[in-house]
Structures are given as structure tokens and as C-alpha cells.
Amino acid sequence: MRTRGASAGIFVALAFAATLVGACGVLLESALRAHAPVERFGAATAVVTGPESVTARMKRLGEEPEEQSRPLTGRAAVPTATAAKLRAVPGVRDVVADVSFPVLLSSGRTMTGHGWESAALRPYTLSTGRAPRAPDEVVLSRSSGAAPGAVVRMQIDGTPRPYRVSGLVADGPGAAFFTTATAAALNGSPGRADALAVLGDAGADALREAAPGLTVATGAARGDAEDPAVAAARPGIVELAASFGGVAVMTALVVVGGLIVLSVRERARELALLRAVGATPGQVRGRIVRETVRIAGAAAPAGGLLSLGAGAGMHAAMIRKGVLPDGFGLSLGPLPALAAVAITLLAAAATAFLASLRVSRIRPVEALGEAAAEPATLPRWRVITGAVFLVIGLNALGFSAGATGPAASASIGGLVISLIIATAFLGPLVARCGNRVLGRAARAVSPVSGRMAQHAAGAAALRAGSLITPVALAVAFAGVQLFAQTTVVHATQVQARDGNRADQIVVAAGPGLPAGVAEAVRRVPGVTAATPVKRATVVMAVKELGEKNLRSLNGSGIGADAAATMDPDVSSGRLGDLRGTAVALSRDVAGGLDAGSTARLWLGDGTSVTARVVAIYDRGLGFGDVLLPHDLVAAHSSSPLDDRVLVRGQADLRAVTAAYTGTQVLSPEDLQANLSQEVELQGFVSRLVVAAITGFILIGLVTTLALATAARRREFALLRLVGATRRQVLRMLRLEAVIVLGTGIAAGALIAAVTLPAFAAAVTGLPLPSIPPLTCAAVLAAVAGSGAAAILLPARAVLRPRTSPTLS
């Protein structure tokens, strides 16, 4: 039977593995089920909108074309003439053509503007006053603080204008209701609406027949018509949760597998005795597997329950940090917990079975002899398997070096795991190499204790190999994931700083800058250039290692004078040719395209454009992957507002900020600080999951080392009986810890040293990762400190002078 310590260690490791896998499952299920909350369209049976995603068939190497889809970040307008066709559907009482646009009050409060007929959709009910009748009248939410009859100044598509409050509606999402004609004019798309809300009992199929090519949303999906941000965030979270879930499973196999293997090895004498008295290999394997599954049967459900809370905590942290939109709901179903339980049970059974193979195959006559001494060489299958994973890791290294952007980031997790698995199989060989180097150093520090430490580490290479693996895994995984993120952040900051030519930047504290701000800035004496910048997300087929994949790319729409205010480091073509339906691409996504080529892309509202490539630039991290003409982006965006205006010239812009509500002027240093904060937030999810996985690895590390040390009671007792003092044994253990932990840290650091430069070269063009010294020191200290404590504290307890040392 296993000792209580071994069983407790395996229980803790399996419970944390289930918790980690289940937490990733909670994020995955939440992303798959997420819809924006239905608020304004609560009274509507269905909502008809334009396409919500882009779908295209992508060619695959040696395979049939694959259909891929990416969500749109903006609303695709629908013709208001379609409302007549929908009204003809049996069961439809009415169809409301809804428009939405941002409104900024003089107080700085942001609301959403609509036509008065949209008030029936929530429904909003007049609590005071009447509906708007004139172009200069408005109905506001009570939360605005305005009184009926008051005149309020509202900024919509230009400088603030006065509107008289004709009435107030009950509390709800902040809204401003204008006459239908006024709202259509302010929205800037006459004859088109953001959505057609259907009132009545018509069936969805009949509505789809009446509006071919449009999206008919019912039930919870109506929320996506209100706020496309949740639908746009879903694919990224699905990919992230699936990616880290896979890494979590592989990590759990390595950590838990190593712990079970070590536990079985420490029971070699007991299992050898069973073989010697006639137990068959199948009986020995069955006993080991049953014991492990029995522990997993208690640990996995506990971890599954904890995973629901862990997943909810991760979701809450992401919402609080603004990484996820507010409407991104949490789904706490039983599936993630059940999946975590099933995966944990399978992992426990599989690793226990593999761990039992060698000890169950020993011949009864040789059983006790085999248990007394470790074999001098590794089995051939173990060397071959380790070599195979090493080759897989090197191939993944080649993929990471050849990939760009997101593909390079996604490849490093698999690369690290492959190299770690190779280290696990070849661990005894790594341990012997480390023992030769660090053992000599230990002997130089303390000839007697150092020789004892080197001999102890060398005589138990299999055990040392099992101890090295979690150490290397902790250093490699934490180092690669953390420093890959810091490399991206640093490169983004450097590219944005080096590419900035603006002396001042006009930004908005509210929803954005009206189009007239850039023109007003140009008229200020001393201004030589004023470039409006509007963020854009486009969908484009990106070539990655010979295959094209549909990707959502971040970029900007920029004004014609952009060359005077920004330098994206154009290597081919001219930024000044960015007019009409032209596009400039970063080298990361160009995929072999050059100036003069054409590229098909889809704008924010789903409009397909065959754009002429006029420039290729290298600072894709600092400026986004795509640069488009400002007017093209504005014409196909849900909002006409700009994000900022880059200004060349040290002019006094106070007249502009006074004319437009919520505008302010930043220096390049202030903009750089804001950009750094945005980039840090983008990596928050990765850091959160990395911290959880690294914490699990450290728990496995501590458990493994503590179990291995506690199992050496007979060895310590023998040393005491032959004359070694307690102090000498502890000094030997400290030096042995230096050898084992040092070898593991060196192996993990080597994996990171191989991986990070390849990643940095793929992302930044130079094999120079950004490694903050304090973060690096913290990772090494956490691994070395927890490892040393896990070795020395159990040893002190075992060596505590209570009775005379014995071999029993």
C-alpha cells in the first residue's frame, strides 16, 4: 500500500489538475454560449441585421478547401425598405427601423441616440413630458439629470448643439430619443438602419425568407444585435481557452505522471516482493492502477467543483480589467466539471499503467535484485520516445521561427511541452550530465559532503531525473510564457515610440472625436499636419507557412497627411499613395504580397473590398497590421467618430478643446503611457492563465520533491549508522539540492534560451527577447526556494533526533 504522504501528494496534484482543466473549460463554455444581454430589444420577437460574420473557403495543402468564418466588429446596415417585406409576414404587428449613435452631453455623460419609435422596443415609458416633435427636441433618460423644458447642449457629429428636453423616460440604459427623421440624419445613413426590430409572433424561418441574405436573431442572440462586441470577443476567448486547456492537460500529464512514477519507484521493494511470491504482471499492474484511480476518484470531483469557482474568478477578473466586454456572461454548467473529472481520471489511469510496466515485467527470480539497484542504462524505448519528442520540439521551433504574429505566439506552448516531455524521458541522462558538472563544484565547496551528495545524486539517476522534470517545466513554462509577453509589449512600445512624428495628440474623454476636429486643428496657426486616426478591424486571408487562414486584423484608418505624423517604417511602396481602396500591410501579414499586389479584405461592416497594396511596413506591432484610408474606414464603421488626431507643430490647441466637449491634448509621452497600459491589458488573460498553470507546476514540484525526500528514510538512517552526523547529512542534502535543482533550472533555462530568441525573431525581426531582470529573478527564486524547502524541511523532520536511527 502507498504511504499516506504519497497518497496525499497524488491527491493534491490530481485535484489541482482537475481544477485547472475545469477552469479553462468554464472560460471555453462561457465563450461558446456568450451573448450580449438583451436590453433595448426586449419587446422584439426577432431582430434583423446585416451579416454578423465573414465566411470564405480557404485552400489547404493537399486537402479540400475549408470553410472558415470570422465575426464582424461593426454593424452592417440594412435597407429600411426591407421593413415593408417583413411587415407582410403573417404574425408581424410592426417593424421598427432602429438606429444608434453616440451622444455626448455637456456634462461629459455619454448616451446612445435613437429615433423615438425605438423607445417601444425596451420599452421605455415616458414618465414626464411628451415625445419629441421638432428637429431640436429630445427625450432623455431620467438618469441624465435634465429637467423637462431645459435646453441641453449635445455633441453628436460636430460641435455641441442645443436641444430642448421635451420629456423624460424611466431609468434604463442611458438613451436620447429624437424624431425619426432627425435620428436618421444624425446617424449619417439615410435609407438604412442598424437593425430592424420585429414585433409580433412571426416565425424565424418566415422572416429569413422575407429578408434573404440578412441575419435574423431570436432569443438570446438578439443581444448580439445590440452589442456586437461580445460576439467579436468570442472567437479569441475560444481559441485562448482551448489553447491553454490543451497546455493544462499536457502539463497535468507531465506533473502528475512524474509524481506517480516516483511513487511507484519508491515502492519497488514491495512490488518486487509481490512478484517474488507469485503475483502475475497483470495483478501488479491492476493493483497500481486501482490504487491510483481510487485516489483520483476522490480528487477529481473535488477539483471539478473547485474549477467552477476558479473559472468564475478568472471571468470576473477579466471583466474587471476590461479585457472582456461587460455583457460577456458567465456560464457555469456541469460540462466543464464533468470533463475535468473524466480527463483527470483518464490521465491518472494512463500514467499509473505506464508507471507499472517496468516493475510488473520483472521476473520473479530477479525481482528483489532489480528493486535494490537502479539499472545502469535507460530502456531503448524510453530513449527513442525522448528523441522523438525532441525532434517534435525542434520542428515546432522551426514553425515558431517561420510563423508571424498570433501563429508564433500559439506555437510556443506546444514547443515548450514537447521539449519538457523529451526532458522527462531523457531525465536520467540529463541528471548524469548535471551531476558531473555541479557535482565537481559541490566537492570543491565541501570535499566530504560534496562527494556524498554527488554519489547520492549519481546512484539514483532515475529518481533525480523524475525530480529534474518538474523543475525544468516550471522554469521553462513560466519563463517562456512571461517573457514572450514582455517581448511583445516592449517591441510594441518601441515601435510606437520610434514611429511617432507627432508633437501633440488630440484625444477624447468620451466616445470619440467628431470629424470636424481634424479640420479645426488644421486651421490653427502653427499646425503643419493633422492626421485623423480611426481604429479599424478587418478580416483578411493571411498566409501562414504555405496555408491561408481567415484572420481578424487590427489596424487604423488614417488621413492623407499621415506621412508627416507617423513612420510605420515602410520598406516597400509609399504611404502617401493610401487613397481610395488602397491598403498598407505590415510584413507580418503580407504573406508574400508586395506593393502593387491586390488583397481581398472585409471591412468592419462586412463590405468586401479588393484593395491595392501600396505599402509594406515593418512596425506592425506599433501601428497595427493594416492601414487604410480614413474615409474608407469611416464609411463602413458603426460610428463616425475618430479615436485621435495626430498633430505636427507646437501650436496652441486650446480653442479646439474649448469648442468640442471632452477633447484634450496629450503629449507623445502621455500617449505612450496610455498605449503601454492597453498592451499590458491585452496580455492580462495570458498572464492570468500562466500564473495558474505555473502555480500548479510549483505545487507538483513541491509535492514530488517532498515525497522523494521522505522516502529516503532508510538511506538517511544508514548514513547515521555508519557514522555521519545529522549536520553532515543535512549539508549533503543541501549540496544535492543544488545539484538536482541546478540541473533542472539549467535544463529549463536552456529550453527557454532556445525558444525565446526564435519567438522574438518571428515577432520583432531580431532574436532579442525582452527579459526583465526582476521578473527573471523572481521566477528562479520561486522555483529554487520552493524546491529547496521541499527537500530540506522533510529531511529535517526525518532526521529529528528522537530515537536511535534504525533501518526499519
N, C-alpha and C positions, 0 to 999 in steps of 0.2 A: 504494500500500500504506500501511496505517496505520503510524505510528511505534511503536517499542517501548513508549514511555511510554503512549500512548493504548491500545494493546492490553493492557498490564499493568493500567491503570486499569479498563478494562472487565472484564477477567478477575476482578479483586478484587471489584468491585461485584457481578458475577453470582454469584460463589462465595458471598459473604455473603448475597445474596438467597436462594439455594438453601438455605443453612444455616438462615436464619431461618424460611422457609416450612416446611422439613422438621422443624424443632424443634417448631413448632406442630402439625404433623401427628403427631409422636410422642406429644404430650400427647393429641391427639384420639383416636388409635388406642388408647392406654392406657385412656382413659376408656370407649371403646366396648367394650373387652374386659375391663375390670377386674371381678374378683370377689374377695371376701374369701377368704383361704386356708382350705382345708378342713382342720381340725384335729380337733375333737371328733367330727365326723360322718364320720370317715374310714372306719369299718366299715359305714356305712349305704349301701344301694343308692340310696335316694331319701329326701328329707326333705319332709314335707307341712306346709305352714304356711298361715296366713291370707293374704289378698291382700297383695301387696307394693307395689302402686301403686293410684292412683285414676285412673279413666278416665271422661271425660264428653264429651259433644258440645257444642261451643261454636258459637254462631251467628256468622257472618261477614257483613260488609256486602256485599250483592249476590251472595253465594256460598252454596253448600250448607254446612250445618253441618259443622264439622271436629272429628274425634275427637282429644282431647288427653289426655295422661297425665302424672302426676307421681308420683315414688316416695314411699313412706311411710318415715318416720324411725324408727318403732317397730314392734314385733312385734304382729301381730294374733293373739290367742289362738285356738286351735282346740279344739272339744269333744273330750274324751278318749273319748267314746262312738264317735267315728269310727274309733278304733283297731280295734274289732271288725269293721267293714266292710272295713278294709284287710287284716286277718288272713285274711279269706275269699278274698282274691285268690290265684289259683294262683301258687305260687312264693314266697310270703311266709312266712318262718320265724317272724318275730316283729316286733312293733311296740312301740317304746319311746316312752312319753309323756315328753318332756323338758321340764323347767322350768329356768329360770336366774334368779338373783337375786344382787345384790351382797352380799358378806360382808366385814366389816372386823375383822381381828384386833386384839387389844390392842396389838400391836407397831406398828400402823399399816399393815400389809400388806393389800392388797385381793385377795380371791379371788372366784370365782364359785361359788355354791352350786347343787347339783343333787340329784336323787334317786339312790340307789345304782345303780338299774338303768341309769342313763345312763353309768356307767363302762364299759359294754361297747361304747360307740359309738366311742371313740378307737382302740383300747381302753386303759383304764387297768388296770394289773395290780397286785394287792396285793403289795408287797414285804415288808411286816411286818404282823402282826396279823390282824384279821378285819373282815368287813363290819359296818356299824352295825346294831344290833337294837333299841335303845331310843331314845325321842324325844330323849334328851340325849346321844347318841353321834354321832360324826362321824369320817369318814376324810378325812385331809388329804394334800395333795401333799407329797412329801419336802422340797421347797424351802421349806416353811413353817417348818422348823426345830423343829417339835414332835416329841415322842417318844411312842410308844405308851403308853397309860395315863395320860398327863399330862392335866391339866384346863386348857383354854384358854378365855378369855372372848372371845366373838364378838358383834359388833353387827350386827344384821340389820334388824329392823323396830322397834326400840325401844332401850332401854338395853342394854348388854352383858350377856349371859347365859353361864353356864358350860356347857361341853360337854366330855365325856371323849373323848379320841382313842382310837378302837378299832383303828385301823390306818393305814398309810401306803401311798400308791401311788407308782409310779415317777415320775420327773421328767416334766413336761409343763406346759401352761398351768395356772397356779395354780387349784386346784379344792378344794371342800369338799363331801363327799358325805354326805347324811343319809338316813334311811329314807325310803321313798317317801311315806308319809303325812306325815311331818314336813316334807319339802320342799314338798309340795302346800300345806300350811298356811302355811309361811313365804312362799311365792310369792304368797299372798293371792288366788288364783283357783281355788277348789275346783271340780273337774269340768272344768277347762280346762288346756291345756298350751301352752307356747310353740311346740312343734314335735312332730310325730310322725315318728320316725326308723324307716324301714322296713329290715329285714334280710332278705335273700333275693335271688331273681333275677326278681322280677316286673317286667313291662314298665311304662313310664311311662304309656302310654295306658290300660292296665287300672287303674292306680292313680287316674288322673284320673276315670275312670268311677265308681270306688267312692267318691270324695271330690269330688263336684261343687261348684264354687264356691271350692275351695281351690287353692293353688299347689303343684304337685309339682316339686321341684327335683332334678335329677340332675347328675352330673359336677361341673364347676367351679362351677355355680350353687348347689351345696349350701353353699358358703361364705357366700352372702348370707343364708341362713337362720341361720347362726351369728352373723354381724355385719352388720346392715342398714346400718351407717354407710357402707360402700363403695358400695353401691347408691344410697344417698341422695346421695352426693357426685358420682356420675357425671353427671347432667344439667347441673349447674353447670359442671363442667370441660369437658363437650362444648360448651356454649354459649360459654364463655370461649375455648377453643382455636379454635373456628370463627370467633368474632368477631375475635380478634387475628390469626388466619390470614388472614382477608379483608383486614384492615388492612395486614398484612405484604405481601400480594400487591399491593395498591394502592400502598403505599409503594415497593415494588421497581419497579413500573412508572414511578412519577414519578422516582425517583433514577436508575435505570439508563437510562430513556428520555432524561432530560436529558443524561446523560453521552454517550450515543450520538449524540444530536442535535448536541451540541457538537463531538464528534469529526468528524462528517460535515461540519459547517460549516467547521471548520478545514482540511478537505481540499478546500474548494470550488474552489481553483485547479486541483488535479489532476483532479477530476471534470469541471470545465468544459473542460479540455483534451481529455479523452476525448470529450466531446460535440462539441467543435470538429473533431476528426479523424474523426468519423463514427459514434461509438458511439450506439446507439439508447437511448431511455429505459429499455426493459426490460433491456438489458445493464448499464446503470449501476446500476439497482435491484438486479439479480441479484448484481452484484459486491459491493455494500454488504451485502446480506442474507447472502450466503455467507460473507463475512469475519466478520461478527458471529456467525453460527451456528457457525462454526469455533471461535471463541473460547469461545462458550457450550458447545460440545460438550466442551471440556476443563474449563471452570469448573463447570458444573452437576453432573457426577458427583462432583467434589471436594467441592463444597458439600453434595451429598446425603449423602456419607459423614460429613462433619463434623456434619451435622444430627442424626445418631443419637447422637453423643456430647453435643451441645448439649441435645437433648431429654432424655437420661438425666440430665444435670447439673441441668436445671430440675426434673425429677421428684424427684431426690434432695434438692434444696434445699427443695422444698415438703413432703416427708416430714419432713425435719429440723426445719423450723419448725412442724410440727404442722398445716399447712394441709390436708394430706391425711391420712386415717386410715392407720395403719400397714399395713393389709392391702391398700392400693391399689397393685396391682402395676404394673410397668413392662413394656410390650410394645414390643419392638424388631424389628418385622418390616420387610420391604423396601418395603412400600407407601408410607410417608411419604417415603423417599428417592427412590423412583421418581416419586412425584407432584411432589416438589420439582424433580427434573430436568426433567420434562415441562413444568411451569409456567415454569421458567426459560428453557427453550428457546423456548417459545411467546412469552414476553414479549420475549426478545431479538429473535426474528424479526419480531414485530409492530412493535416500536419502531424497528428498523432500516428496515423497509419504510416506515413513516410518515416517518422522517427523510429517506429518499431521494426522497420525492415531489417536493419543490420543485426540488432540484438536477437531477433527471432530466427535468423538464419544460422546462428552459431550452432555447431554440432554439440550435442550434449557432452561429449568427452572433453571438448575444448572450451566449454562454456566458462568455467571458473577461471581458466588461464586467460581467456580473452578479456574477462571483466577486470582482471588485475592489472593489465597493462594496455596502454593505447597502441594501436598499430602504427608502425613507423611511416607508412605511406598512405596517401589518400586512395580510396577506391577509384578505379578508372572512370566509372560512370559519373562520379562527382567532379572529377577534373574536366571531363568532356562537357558536362552541363554548365559548369562555371565558364568554360571557354566559349560556349555557345552564347550565354548571356553577355559575356564581354564583347563578342562580335556584334550582338544586337545593340549594345550600348554605343559601340563605335559607329555603327550605321546610323543610330539616332543622332550621334554627334555630327555626322556628315549632313543629315537632314536639317539639324538646327543651324548649321553653318550656311546651308544653302537657302533656308527659308528667310522670310522677312516678316516684320511686324507681329501680328497675332499668331501666325503659324509658328514662328520661332519661340514665342512665349509658351505656347501649348506643348511644344516638343520637349521642353527641358524637364518636366515632371517625369515623363516616361524614361528619359535618358538617365536621370539620377537613380530611379528604381532599378533599371536594368543593370547599371554598374554596381549597385548595392547588392542585388541578388548574386551577381558574379562574385562579389566580395564574400558573401555568405557561404557560397560553395567552396571557394578557394581560401576561406578564412585561415585554416591551419598553415597554409603556405605563407600567407601574409604575416601571420603571427611569428613564424620562424624567422622571416626576414627582419621583422621589427625587433625580435629578441636578440639577433646578432648585433644590431646597431645599438639599441638602447641598453641591452644587457652589458655591453662593454662600458657604457657611461655609468651604469649603476655600480659596476665593480670598481670603477675609478673613484666614485664617491665613497663607497664603503666596501672594502675588499671582501669581508666575511658575509655581511648581509646581502651585498650586491651579488655575490656568487650564488648564495642560496636563492635569491629572487630570480636570477637568470635560469638557474636549474629548474625551479618550480614552474616558471613560465614555459620553458622548453620541453619539460617532461610531459606537460598536459597541453599539447598544441591544439587538440580538438576543443578542449574547454576554452582555451584562450581565443580560438577562432570564433566560438559562439559569443564570447564577450566583446570581441572587437566589432562584430557586425552592428549591434545597436549603437555603439559609439560612433562608428563611421556614418551610419544612417542619420543620426541626429545632427552631426556637423555638416554633412553633405546636403541634406534636405533643407535645413534651416538656412545655411549659408547661400545655397543656390537660389532659393525662392526669395529670400530677403534682398540679396544683393542684385538679383536680376531686376527687382522693382526699383531699387535705388539707382541702378544704372539707367533705367528708362527715365526716372524723374530727373536725374542730373542732366542727361542728354537733352530732355525737353527744355529744361531751364536754360541750358547753354545755347541751344539753337534759337530759342525765342529771344534771348538777350542779344546774341550776335546778329540776329536778323532784323532787329528793330532799328529803324531810322527816324522814328517819330520823336519829336521833342515834348509833345503833350498828347494826352489821350482823353477824349470826352466820353464818359460812360453815363449810364442811367441807373438811378437807385430803384426805379420802378420796372415795368415790363420791358422797356426798350426806348430807343430814340426815334422820334418821328423823322421821316425822310428829309424834312426841311432843315434839320440840324446841320448836316454836312454843308449845305449851300450857305447857311448863315455863317458858319465858320469860315468858309472861303472868302466871304465879303469883309472879314475883319482885317484891317491893315496889319501887315507883317506876316500873314499866313501865306506860305508859298504852295502848300498842298494840303488837302483834307480828304482822306480816303474813308468812305463808309465801309464798315465790315459787318457782314451778316452771317451768322453761323449757318451751316448747311450740313445735312446728312443725305448722301446719295447712295444708291445701290448700283454696284458695278461688278462685272465678272473679272476677278483678279486671278492671274496666272501664278500658280504656286507649284514649283517642282514639276512642270510639264502639264499640270491639270488646271482647269479653270473652275473656280468656285465663286458663287454669288456672295458678295460681302457688302456690309453696310459701312461706308467710309465717312469719316468726319472731315469737314473742310470749311471753307468760307466763300461767300460771295464778296468780291472786293471791287472798289471803284477803279476808274480808268487811270488814275494817277498813282496807283499802288506802288509803282517802282520807286517813287520818291519817298515813301514812308516805310517800306518793308523790303527786306532782302532775303527771300527764301533759298538763296544760293542756286540760281538757275544754271544748270550745266548744259542744257540744250534748248534752243529756241529763245523767245523773248517774252517776258511778262507783259510788255506793252501791247502785244497782239491779242490780249484777252478781251475779246469783244464778241457780241452776238451769241453764238452757240459754241464758243471755244472753251477749252478746258486746259488747265495745267495740272500735272500729276507729279506726286512725289515718286522718287525712284523705287520706293518700297512696293508700290502698287502698279507701277508702269508695266512690269512684266514683259519687257522687250519692246514696248511701244516707244516711239521717239517723236520728236517734233515733226509735224506733217502727217502723222498717222491719224486714224479715226478710232474713237472708242464709244461704245454704246453704254449709256448710263440712264438711270431713272432718278428724277428729281424728287423733292420731298413730297409732292402730291401724286407721285406715280407717273408723271409725264415722261415718256421715253424720248431721249434725245441722242442723236448720233453726232457727237461733238468732235470738233477738230482739235487735236492735241497741239498746242502752240508752245508749250514749255515743259521741260522735265527739271525738277529741283530736288535738292538733297536734304533740305531741312524739313522733312515730313513730320517729325515729332513736334517741332516748334510751331508749324503752320498748318498742320492737318495734311491729310493725304490728297485732298482735292481743292483746287482754287478755281472758282467760276466767276463770270461777270456778275456784278452786283445786281443789275437789272433782271438778269435771268433767274437768279435765286429769289428775288423779291416777288417776281411774277408768279412763282409756283410755291409760295410759302403760305402757311396758315396765318401769319402775322406780318404786316408791312413794316414793322419796327426793326431798326438796326440794333446791333449789340454795342458798337462803339465807333468812334470816328478817330482815326489816326491823323495827327496834326503836325505838319512840318513848319517850324517857325515859333519863336518865343514871343507870341502875341498875347494881349490881354483878352481873355475869352469870357470875362465876367458878364458882358452884355448878353452873350448867348445863354449862359447858365441862368441868367435872370429871366430870360424870355421863355424858357422851356422848363416846366416843372420836373423836379427830380434829376436834373443833369448836374454833373460835377466833373471837374478836371483832375486827372491823375498824372503823376509823373511816370516816366518809364520804370522807375524803381517800385512805385506803388503797384503798377500793373504786373510787374514781375512777381511781387509778393502774392497778389491775387491768383496768378497763374500757378504758382507753386502750391498754393492751398488746394486748387482744383485738381491738380495732378495727384497730390497726396490722397485726396478723397477717392479718386478713381482706383487707386490701389488698395483702398481700405478693405474691400472684401477679400482680396488675396491675402493680405496680412492677417486678417481675422482667421481665415481657414488655416493658413500656415501656422499661426500660433497654436491652434487647436491640435493640428497633426503633430507639431513639434512637441507639444506638451505630452501627447500620448506616447511619442517615441521616448521621451525622458522618463516617463513612468515605467515603460517597458525596460529601459536601460537600468534604472534603479532596481527594479524587481529582479531582473536577470543577474545583476552583479551581487545583490544581497543573497539570492538563492545559491549562487555558486560559492560564495564565501562561507555561508552557513553549512554547506555540505562538506566542507573540508575539516570538520571537527577531528576526525581520526588522524589526518595529516598533521594538524597542529599538536594534537596530543603526542604523536610520535616524536615530533621535534622537541617537545618539552622533556620527554622521557630520555632522549639521548643527550640532554644537557643544555639545550637552547633556552635562554631566559625569555620571559614574556616580552621584555623590551626588544630583544633581538628578533623575535618572531614578528612583532609589530613593525619594526624597521624593515624587515624583509618584505612584509606586505605593502608597506608604503612604496618601496622601490619596485616591487612587482606591479603595483598600481600604475606607477609611472611608465613601466614598460608596456603594459596592456593598454592603458588609456592613451599613452603617447602613440602607440601603433595605430589604434583606432582613429584618433584625431588626425594623424598623418594620412591615413587612408581616405578619410572623409575630406580632408583638405585637398588631397590630390584629385579626387573626383570633382570638387568644386573648381580647382585650378584648371582642369581640363574643360569643364562645362562653361564657366562664366566667360572666358575670352571668346569662345565660339558664339555665345549668345550676344555678347557686346558687339562683335564684328558684324553679326547679322542685323542688329538693331541700329547701331550707330556708325558702322563702317570701319571702326577701329577696335582691335581686340583689347580694349582697356576698360574693364568694368569699374564701376564706382563702388568702393568698399569703405564705408565709414569706419574708422578705427575703433570708436567706442562700441558700435554695434557688433563688430567682429570680436572684440574682446569680451563682450557680454555673452555671445554665443559660446565661445571657448570656455569661459569661466563657468557658465551654467552646466555644460557637459562635463568638464573636468571636475568641478566641485561636487555635482550630484553623484558622479561615478566614484570619486574618492570616498565620499561619505557612505555610499552603498557597500563599499569594500571594507572600510576600516571600522565602521560602527558595529556591524555584526561580528567582526573579528574580535573587537574588544569585549563584546558580550560573551563570546565563546571562550576567550582566554581569561575571563574574570576569575581571579584566584578564589574558588570556593572549596574545591576538594583537590586531591592529587590527580594529575592527569592520567587518564587510562585510555585504552584503545577500544573500549566497548562503545 
